[in-house]
Amino acid sequence: MINPEEIRKGLEQLEPNIPWAHYFNFGDGIETVLPEEEKFYKKAVGLGKLGNLLLDVVPLNCRRGSIKDLRLLDLASAEGVHSIKMAQSGANVLGIEGRQLYVERAKFAAQVLGVENVSFQQGDVRTVDPSAVGTFEFVLFSGILHHLGQDDFEGMLKTLANLTEDTLFIYTHVSTPESIERFRLTGPVKTQNGYQGYVFREHKDNASQEEKYRKVRASLDNTFSFWATEKSLIDILVAVGFKVISKLIVPHLFGWDEASYRPLFIARR
């Protein structure tokens, strides 16, 4: 067991000036995000709720019918709250994350919580090779698709299909009249094969690579991201080989208005 003083020292070595995206309570009053940090706390706690939702949804939407011994890949795993929750329920989890800081934080959280059936590695989700990491019964692709560029959209969906043996879970933002207005999206634009969407600015034009890396809730390097329309996202999921695509209405994390542009999709091979 790691004692509270060791936990505090460990957190001090993980760039505490950069806010955590995931909320962990390590006991003895040690939290990765504090309630008074309202801007970050609300988002971090909300992401944890998605992890709780997965505990209910995953067994009902995979052939295994159980989280126990499920081989699960968490792409863009960030600081690991979803990976760790699934591992605590018996899944064997690999998390792949682009930011090395997040990888180190996720490894630390797993160590503090005593979770051994989860591992984390640094890697760009856009270039994950199934021949290197294998394929998985369940692939979690949460909160990342709408941070990728227009030119990455089609290749990313093909990669997801190649990684997924059974079930793919996607949480993303899509372009709707409401999201176009609220997030000042520009477009419409189309990908090479005609999938339609709108463009969101992730970084300023002259942002350095260091600035992009430290802006932890934005894209890893692309200045603009592509928000597909819901129809285009469904169309490409079918095109890359998923036979059944479901939209999760209940349970959902957001109010009805936000759910319209923040959908949860379950795609089955």
C-alpha positions as CSV (number, residue, x, y, z in Angstrom):
1,M,0.0,0.0,0.0
2,I,1.1,3.5,-0.7
3,N,0.8,5.8,2.3
4,P,-0.8,9.3,2.0
5,E,2.6,11.1,2.2
6,E,3.9,9.0,-0.7
7,I,0.7,9.8,-2.7
8,R,1.1,13.5,-2.2
9,K,4.8,13.4,-3.2
10,G,3.9,11.4,-6.3
11,L,1.3,13.9,-7.3
12,E,3.8,16.7,-6.9
13,Q,6.0,15.0,-9.5
14,L,3.2,14.9,-12.1
15,E,3.1,18.6,-13.2
16,P,0.5,19.8,-10.7
17,N,0.4,23.1,-12.5
18,I,-1.5,21.3,-15.3
19,P,-5.1,20.5,-14.1
20,W,-6.1,16.8,-14.1
21,A,-8.9,15.9,-16.6
22,H,-10.0,12.9,-14.5
23,Y,-11.2,12.9,-10.9
24,F,-9.7,10.4,-8.4
25,N,-10.2,10.3,-4.7
26,F,-7.2,8.6,-3.1
27,G,-8.5,8.9,0.4
28,D,-7.2,10.9,3.3
29,G,-8.5,14.1,1.7
30,I,-6.3,13.6,-1.4
31,E,-8.2,14.4,-4.6
32,T,-6.8,15.0,-8.1
33,V,-9.3,17.9,-8.7
34,L,-10.8,19.9,-5.9
35,P,-14.4,21.2,-5.8
36,E,-13.2,24.8,-5.6
37,E,-11.6,24.3,-9.0
38,E,-15.1,24.5,-10.4
39,K,-14.1,24.8,-14.1
40,F,-12.2,21.6,-14.0
41,Y,-14.0,19.7,-11.2
42,K,-17.4,19.6,-12.9
43,K,-15.9,18.2,-16.2
44,A,-13.7,15.7,-14.3
45,V,-16.5,14.3,-12.2
46,G,-18.7,14.1,-15.4
47,L,-16.1,12.0,-17.1
48,G,-16.2,9.7,-14.1
49,K,-19.9,9.3,-14.5
50,L,-19.3,8.1,-18.1
51,G,-17.1,5.3,-16.5
52,N,-20.0,4.4,-14.2
53,L,-22.4,4.3,-17.2
54,L,-20.0,1.9,-19.0
55,L,-20.2,-0.5,-16.1
56,D,-23.9,-0.9,-16.8
57,V,-23.8,-0.7,-20.6
58,V,-20.9,-2.9,-21.5
59,P,-22.3,-6.3,-20.2
60,L,-25.5,-5.7,-22.2
61,N,-23.7,-4.9,-25.4
62,C,-21.0,-7.5,-25.9
63,R,-21.1,-11.2,-26.7
64,R,-19.3,-12.1,-23.5
65,G,-22.2,-10.6,-21.6
66,S,-19.8,-9.7,-18.7
67,I,-17.0,-7.4,-17.9
68,K,-15.0,-10.1,-16.2
69,D,-12.1,-11.2,-18.4
70,L,-13.2,-8.9,-21.2
71,R,-10.3,-7.8,-23.4
72,L,-10.8,-4.0,-23.6
73,L,-8.9,-1.3,-25.4
74,D,-9.3,2.3,-24.2
75,L,-8.1,4.7,-26.9
76,A,-7.2,8.2,-25.8
77,S,-7.4,6.9,-22.2
78,A,-6.2,10.2,-20.7
79,E,-5.5,9.7,-17.0
80,G,-7.2,6.3,-17.0
81,V,-10.4,6.7,-15.0
82,H,-12.5,4.6,-17.5
83,S,-9.7,2.0,-17.9
84,I,-9.3,1.7,-14.2
85,K,-13.0,1.4,-13.5
86,M,-13.4,-1.4,-16.1
87,A,-10.3,-3.2,-14.7
88,Q,-11.7,-3.0,-11.2
89,S,-14.7,-4.8,-12.5
90,G,-12.6,-7.6,-14.0
91,A,-11.7,-6.5,-17.5
92,N,-8.1,-6.8,-18.9
93,V,-7.5,-3.3,-20.2
94,L,-4.9,-1.6,-22.4
95,G,-5.1,2.2,-22.4
96,I,-3.3,4.1,-25.2
97,E,-2.9,7.9,-24.8
98,G,-1.1,10.6,-26.8
99,R,0.2,12.7,-23.9
100,Q,3.0,11.2,-21.9
101,L,1.9,13.2,-18.8
102,Y,-1.5,11.5,-18.9
103,V,0.1,8.1,-19.2
104,E,2.3,8.7,-16.2
105,R,-0.7,10.0,-14.2
106,A,-2.8,6.9,-15.2
107,K,0.0,4.5,-14.2
108,F,0.2,6.3,-10.9
109,A,-3.5,6.2,-10.2
110,A,-3.6,2.5,-11.0
111,Q,-0.7,1.9,-8.6
112,V,-2.3,3.9,-5.8
113,L,-5.6,2.1,-6.2
114,G,-3.9,-1.3,-6.5
115,V,-5.3,-2.2,-9.9
116,E,-3.0,-4.6,-11.7
117,N,-5.0,-5.8,-14.7
118,V,-4.6,-2.5,-16.6
119,S,-1.7,-1.1,-18.5
120,F,-1.0,2.2,-20.2
121,Q,1.2,3.2,-23.0
122,Q,1.9,6.4,-25.0
123,G,0.8,6.4,-28.6
124,D,-1.0,8.4,-31.2
125,V,-4.5,6.8,-31.7
126,R,-4.4,7.8,-35.3
127,T,-1.5,5.4,-35.9
128,V,-2.3,2.5,-33.7
129,D,-1.4,-0.8,-35.5
130,P,-3.6,-3.8,-34.8
131,S,-0.6,-6.1,-35.7
132,A,1.3,-4.5,-32.8
133,V,-1.3,-4.2,-30.1
134,G,-3.7,-6.9,-31.2
135,T,-7.5,-6.8,-31.5
136,F,-10.0,-6.5,-28.7
137,E,-13.5,-7.6,-27.8
138,F,-14.5,-4.1,-26.7
139,V,-13.0,-0.8,-27.9
140,L,-13.7,2.4,-26.1
141,F,-13.3,5.6,-28.2
142,S,-14.5,8.3,-25.9
143,G,-14.2,12.0,-26.3
144,I,-11.5,11.9,-29.0
145,L,-13.1,11.6,-32.5
146,H,-14.2,15.3,-32.5
147,H,-10.6,16.3,-31.6
148,L,-9.2,14.8,-34.8
149,G,-8.7,16.5,-38.1
150,Q,-10.7,16.3,-41.2
151,D,-8.0,14.2,-43.0
152,D,-7.9,11.7,-40.1
153,F,-11.6,10.9,-40.0
154,E,-11.8,8.1,-42.5
155,G,-8.6,6.4,-41.6
156,M,-9.4,6.5,-37.9
157,L,-12.8,4.7,-38.5
158,K,-11.1,2.1,-40.6
159,T,-8.5,1.5,-37.8
160,L,-11.3,1.2,-35.2
161,A,-13.0,-1.4,-37.3
162,N,-9.7,-3.3,-37.6
163,L,-9.1,-3.2,-33.8
164,T,-12.6,-4.3,-32.9
165,E,-13.6,-8.0,-32.7
166,D,-17.1,-7.4,-31.3
167,T,-18.2,-4.0,-29.9
168,L,-17.1,-0.4,-30.4
169,F,-18.4,2.3,-28.1
170,I,-18.1,5.9,-29.3
171,Y,-18.8,9.1,-27.4
172,T,-18.2,12.1,-29.5
173,H,-19.6,15.5,-30.6
174,V,-21.4,15.8,-34.0
175,S,-22.3,18.8,-36.0
176,T,-26.0,19.9,-35.6
177,P,-27.6,23.4,-36.0
178,E,-27.2,23.8,-32.2
179,S,-23.6,22.8,-32.0
180,I,-22.6,24.8,-35.1
181,E,-24.0,27.9,-33.4
182,R,-22.8,27.2,-29.9
183,F,-19.2,26.2,-30.8
184,R,-18.9,28.5,-33.8
185,L,-18.2,25.7,-36.2
186,T,-17.4,26.6,-39.8
187,G,-18.3,24.8,-43.0
188,P,-19.8,22.6,-44.2
189,V,-16.8,20.6,-45.4
190,K,-16.4,17.1,-46.8
191,T,-13.8,14.4,-46.4
192,Q,-12.1,12.8,-49.4
193,N,-15.0,10.3,-49.8
194,G,-17.7,12.8,-49.2
195,Y,-18.5,12.5,-45.4
196,Q,-19.8,15.8,-44.3
197,G,-19.2,17.8,-41.2
198,Y,-18.1,21.1,-39.8
199,V,-14.7,22.4,-38.5
200,F,-13.8,23.5,-34.9
201,R,-10.8,25.5,-34.0
202,E,-8.6,23.7,-31.4
203,H,-5.6,26.0,-31.2
204,K,-4.5,29.4,-32.4
205,D,-2.7,29.5,-35.7
206,N,0.8,30.2,-34.2
207,A,0.5,27.9,-31.3
208,S,3.8,26.0,-30.6
209,Q,3.9,22.3,-30.2
210,E,4.6,22.8,-26.5
211,E,1.5,25.1,-26.2
212,K,-0.6,22.4,-28.0
213,Y,0.8,19.7,-25.7
214,R,0.0,21.6,-22.6
215,K,-3.6,22.5,-23.7
216,V,-4.7,19.1,-22.4
217,R,-8.4,19.3,-23.3
218,A,-7.6,20.1,-26.9
219,S,-6.2,18.1,-29.9
220,L,-2.7,16.8,-29.7
221,D,-1.4,18.7,-32.7
222,N,-4.0,19.6,-35.3
223,T,-5.2,23.2,-35.4
224,F,-8.7,22.3,-36.5
225,S,-10.9,19.3,-35.8
226,F,-13.7,17.8,-37.8
227,W,-17.1,17.2,-36.3
228,A,-19.0,14.9,-38.6
229,T,-22.7,15.0,-39.0
230,E,-24.5,12.1,-37.3
231,K,-25.5,10.7,-40.6
232,S,-22.0,10.7,-41.9
233,L,-20.7,9.0,-38.8
234,I,-23.3,6.3,-39.1
235,D,-22.6,5.9,-42.8
236,I,-18.9,5.4,-42.3
237,L,-19.4,2.9,-39.5
238,V,-21.5,0.8,-41.8
239,A,-18.9,1.3,-44.6
240,V,-16.0,0.0,-42.5
241,G,-17.9,-3.2,-41.5
242,F,-20.1,-2.7,-38.5
243,K,-23.4,-4.5,-38.9
244,V,-25.5,-2.9,-36.2
245,I,-25.2,0.6,-34.9
246,S,-27.3,1.6,-31.9
247,K,-27.7,5.1,-30.3
248,L,-27.8,5.0,-26.5
249,I,-30.7,7.1,-25.3
250,V,-31.1,5.8,-21.8
251,P,-29.0,5.9,-19.7
252,H,-27.4,9.2,-20.9
253,L,-25.2,11.7,-19.2
254,F,-26.6,14.9,-20.5
255,G,-29.8,16.7,-20.9
256,W,-31.9,16.1,-24.0
257,D,-30.6,19.2,-25.8
258,E,-26.9,18.4,-25.3
259,A,-27.5,14.7,-26.1
260,S,-28.5,15.8,-29.6
261,Y,-24.9,16.7,-30.4
262,R,-23.1,14.6,-27.8
263,P,-24.3,11.1,-28.8
264,L,-23.3,7.7,-27.5
265,F,-23.0,5.0,-30.2
266,I,-22.6,1.3,-29.9
267,A,-21.4,-0.4,-33.1
268,R,-21.4,-4.2,-33.4
269,R,-19.3,-6.3,-35.8
